[in-house]
């Protein structure tokens, strides 16, 4: 009734529509026509080409849900095709999944545990929902997402804790508010275990699962990993974890727009690309 709007576009175009459409889908026929029409008015019919990565996948979800609420097969296909269009290896400098399986958003910004986490959670959720339907992900698309996780994101952690560096501005949101704990990756991990048929990948995924939940080794993922697209290196060993962000002219240290930190979060983050290091043994060092 109040039709609240926020000064931050994300809440108006993504956050609020997601809450509305999920509620509408659960209510189904119990939702009054007037309220259904309001929800539909907040959802787009398609997504503009300018969007990338996690933002594009969120907006595509809005299109899918609008199609479900309307019973419109063509619109569901449009939304699912848009989500699939985000699952590709980007050219260097283009946002999204990089050739080295780092993930970037808002320019050349290391973001595997920030926007990259949101991207993985969203595309795996819809990969699971659409499985077995005419809108299902291809084996190649499942493989690309799995490789992003196994060769990138899951090598940027120690037991239950994320490396703070791929979180970018989100490290300032607090241990209570948005902790850097790897358990937020578990739903996607479980889905990838269901969607993958390759036994080697499944074994690696199971090792990651046990590493996060009970601290066991993940020997298939141990070693040195150079993410040359974002000038970042991780070193995963049985007894410790280390990473370094090189002093770089080509990679953004902080998440900013026109020189101003996004949402005024993490005002000093620009220094992060001047050789930041992370060492973890217990995984609790940053907290």
N, C-alpha and C positions, 0 to 999 in steps of 0.2 A: 504493500500500500504506500510505503514511503519512497520507494524507488531510489534508494540511497546511491550516491555516486562518490567516488574517491578521487582525490587529486592525482593519484598514481594510476596510470592507464591499466596496469596489470590487473588490478582488482575489478575494474569495469569490464574489461574484455575477456578475462580468463577466470579470475578467482570467483567472482560472484556468479557468472553463468555456470561454472562447474557445480557450485552448491545448489543452484536452482534446478539444473537439468537432472542431477542425480536424485534429488528429492522427487522431482516430477516422475522420473522413471519408476521409482519405488512405489509411489502412490498410484500410478496407472490410472485406471478408470475412476478412481475415487477423487481425482483432482478436478475441481470445478473448471468449466470451459474458460471463464474469465482469467483464472490464474494460469491455466495452460497457455492461453494466448499471450499472456505477459511473459512467461518463460520463453516461448518461441520468439518473441520480439527481441529478446536479449541474445539470441543465438544466430550466427551467420550462416549463409548458404554455401560459402566457400571460403578460401583463405588466400589473401593476397600473396603474390610471388615474393615480395620483399622479405617475408619472414623466414627465419632459419631455425634449425636445431630444436631445442626444447620448446621455445615459444611457438614454433610452427606445429609441433606435435600436440600441444595443448589446444591450440585453435582448431586443429583438425578434429580433435575429440568432440568439440562443440558441434561441428558439422555432423559427425556420426550420430550423436545423441539427438540432434534435431531430426535427423532422418528416422531414428527409431521412434521418437514421439509422434511423428507424422505418418509412420508406416510407409516411408518413401525409400524404396530400394536404391534408386539412383543417387539419392543424397547420402545414404550410408556408404555406397561405393565411392562417391566423391571424397568423403572424409577419410575412408580407409586408404584410398590411393594417395591422399596427401600425406598421411602418416608414413606410408611406405616410401614416399619420395624423400623423406629425411634420412633414410637408412642407406647411406652410400659413403664411399671414401672421398673426402673433399680434396680439391686441389689446395696446395699450400697457400695459406692466407685467406681461404674461404672457411667460414664458421662450420662447425660440426665435427664429425669423426675424421681425424687426421690419418695420414698414411702410417704413422707410428702408433696409432691407437690411443693417442691423447685425444681429448675432447676440448674444443674451444667454443666460446660464445662471447659476444660483444667484442669482436675483433680477435686478435691473436692473444687470447686470454686463457690460461690453463684453468680448466673448470671441470675436471672429471668427477669431483665430489660435490659440485654445486649444481650448475645447469646440467652437467653430464649425468648426475644422479637422477635428476628429474626426468631427463630424456630416457634413460634406461628403464626407470620405473613405468613411465607412460607407454613406451612402445612394447615392453614385455607384457604389460597388462592387456593391451589390445591384441597382441599376438596370441595371447591365451584365449581371450573372448572370441576372436574371429576364427580360431583353429577349427578346421573341419568344415568351414563354410565356404561359399563362393568368394568371400573376401579375404581368405586366409593369406598369411605371409608365405612367401616362397622359402625354400630351403636356403637359398643364397642370402635372403634378408635375415633369417634366423642366425646364419653363420656370421654375418657381419656384426650383428649386435653381440653375439657370444664372444667374438674375437675382441671387440671393444672392451668387454669385461675382463676376459682372461689375459689379454696381452697389454691392457692398459689399466683400467680402474682397480682391478683386484691385485695389482702389483704395487699399489700406492697405499698400503696399509700395514699395520702390525696388529695381529690378533683382532680384537674388537674395535680398534681405533683407526681413524683415517689419518693420513698425512695431512697436516693443516694447509699445505701449499696449494693443492688442487681444489681447495674450497673457496679460494679468493675472498670476496667480501663477506661471505657467510660466516667466517670465523668470529665475527664480532657479535653474533646473535645470541651468544651465551650457551653455557653448558646445559642449562635447564631448558632454554627455549628451543634450540636446534643443535643438539649435541653432535659431535663428530664421531658418532659410533657406527660401526659397520653393520649393526643389526638392521639398519634401515635398508640394507641391500638384500636381506634374506627373501622377501617376497619375489623379487626379480630372479634371484638364484634358483628358487624352487620352480619358477615357471620355466627358466632355461633348461633345468634338468628334465622337465616334461617335454619341451619342444625339441630338444636335441636327440638325435639317434646315434650320433658318432660316439663310440665308447671312450675314446681318448679324451674328448672334450668333457664327457660326463664324469670321468674320473677326476679331471682337473677341477670341475665345478664342485664335486663332493669334497675334495681336499680344501677348497676355499671355504665351504660351508663349515667343515670341522674346525678350520683355523679361526673363523669368526666366533663360533659358538662355544668351543671348548679349548681353544688355544693350541690345537695340534699342528704339527708341521704341514706345510704344503710343498713338498720337495719338487713337484713338477713345475712350480712357479718361482722357485728360488733362483737367484742369479742377478746379474747386472743388466739393467734395462735403460737404454738411451732413447729419450723421446726428443729426437732432433728437430721436430717441427716446432717445439716450444722451449728448446734449450733447457731441458730438465732431465735429471737422471735419478733412478732409484737403485738401491742395492738391497736385495731381499735375502737374508740368511736365516739359518735355524735359530740363532741366539740374539739377533738384532736386526734392525732396519735402519737404513740411512738414505737420505735424498739430498740433492742440491739443485737449486735453480741458478743457472749460470748468470754472471753479469752480462746482460743482453740488451742490445739496441733494438732487436727485432721482436721482442715479446713484451706485452703489457704487464706491469707489475700489479697494478690495481684496476678495479673495474670502474672506469670513468667515462663520462660523456662530455665532450667539449671541455675537458680539463676539470670537470666537477665529478666527484665520486657519486655513483648511482645511489639514490635514496640517502645520500650523505652518510653511507655506511663505510667503515674502515678507512678513515680519512688519510691514514699514513701508508696505505697499501702500496702506493707507487714505489716504495723502497724495496718491495719484495722481489723485484727482478734484478737486484744488485748483489746476488750471491747468497740467497737465503738457504739455510741448511735445516734439516730435521733429523734427529736421532731418536730412535725408540727401542727400548728393550722390553719393558712391561707393557708399553702402549699407552700408559697413563701420563707420560712426561709432559705433554702440552697442557693438559688440565692442571 
